Amino acid sequence: MANATPALTVGERLDRLNIGAFHWRMFALIGGGLFVDVYDQTLAGAVLATMVKSGESNLALNGWFLSSTFLGLMVGAWMAGILSDRYGRRVSFQINLLIFGLFSLAAAAAPNMNWLIALRFLMSVGLGAEVVVAAATLMEFIPARLRGRMIAALALCSPLSTLLSNILGSTLIPVAGWQVMFIIAGVAAMGIWFLRKSMPESPRWLESQSRYTEAEAVVRMVEADAYQPCAPIGTATPAQPTAVSASILFTKSVIRLSILAVLLNMTVQTAVWILNGWLPTFLVKQGLSVSSSLAFAALLSIGSVGGSLLAVATVDRVGRKPGIVVASVIGMIAAAIFPFTADLREAVASGMIMSASIYYLLSVVFYVYQGEIFPTAFRQRGVGLGIASGRIILVLSPYLIVPLYGMGGPQAVFTLVVGLLLVTLLVIVTIGIETRGQSLEAISKGVGQET
């Protein structure tokens, strides 16, 4: 009879399920917020290029705008990790949406660039929190065998929202002004905030806090008609610590994972932001009109979508490490060619391949991989550390990229992209681990358990 009612953990029960209506509902709630989050982050290219052209801003003020964005993203990422691991994923979700929704609406009324820079920092605190919690929370519900492709599908929010931002920027800004971009983001964020009120807490997090009765209730809801008789959660599970210090990220068994997350975030985030935050402005400085530069950026966004779709199709087949290696190599070649192309078709082709490679890396590294490598008890802080570290580099990036552009133009900047992808390749080959097809508990077995 004992065999008929085994004692299983939350992870074991969730991993034996198929994807059902509950999973898709969670995907929609989390993906909707992430879509608006990335849209709000990536509207910078269109807004800043427009403000430079109109005389409301210049490269120096644009640098301050981007620095305030990245500083807010860094603060939000780290705060979200602490808040989410201490008080739960759901609490963090609701707070960050409210912050960036309200301040996005306020930004539309900014009277000048100085006010916009200040409001951008405040909204970015919420933006930085959303991206930390999103993928790492959804993966706590998804069966191990399907986790990679499901989270990579969530990552499609990034290129699709970037594409939408570029399209709206090129069509709406010329007729309605840059303010309309912030209005769209704020209204959408507040709508999703309302819909998320019914979102359940992560049962894996509840189990890590020894809240077994609540974890059992959520898992039973996820299982629904697929429930199989078993002993309640916690029956054979040792009591879990209810609080873990952030210093655990620097202990002997965790430090390698922390370094891995930090370095990969620094390289991949910087490459993505050169495409989204700087490329439209560079094209305007090279003599293109605002509408032409945004249209070119929109074309590259098609490559971004292709890279993310490729991640969905391959991440659970080829594995995380091999995919990162191949994408890094292809991206390096395309980035080396892109600034030297003399023909528009060649520029679009090499740019789309570069964009596809970088967004493949974003999908796998930023959304799937870094959330998998940390245990549930401090998963969000591990992800938050990685993302916040990447944001630190982005805070400082204007003071590197603007002088670099001044010395060597686009060629110098995209040589930097080649270097970033080379570092990504070396890091994953030397200290990366493979996570494909393994349960989250198996991946993190023994991690952070020093006595």
Secondary structure, 3 states (H helix, E strand, C coil): CCCCCCECCHHHHHHCCCCCHHHHHHHHHHHHHHHHHHHHHHCHHHHHHHHHHHCCCCHHHHHHHHHHHHHHHHHHHHHHHHHHHHHCHHHHHHHHHHHHHHHHHHHCCCCCHHHHHHHHHHHHHHHHHHHHHHHHHHCCCCCHHHHHHHHHHHHCHHHHHHHHHHHHHHHHHHHHCCHHHHHHHHHHHHHHHHHHHHCCCCHHHHHHCCCHHHHHHHHHHHHHHHCCCCECCCCCCCCCCCCCCHHHHHCCCCHHHHHHHHHHHHHHHHHHHHHHHHHHHHHHHCCCCHHHHHHHHHHHHHHHHHHHHHHHHHHHHHCHHHHHHHHHHHHHHHHHHHHHCCCHHHHHHHHHHHHHHHHHHHHHHHHHHHHHCCCHHHHHHHHHHHHHHHHHHHHHCHHHHHHHHHHHHHHHHHHHHHHHHHHHHHHHHHHCCCCCCCCHHHHCCCCCCCC
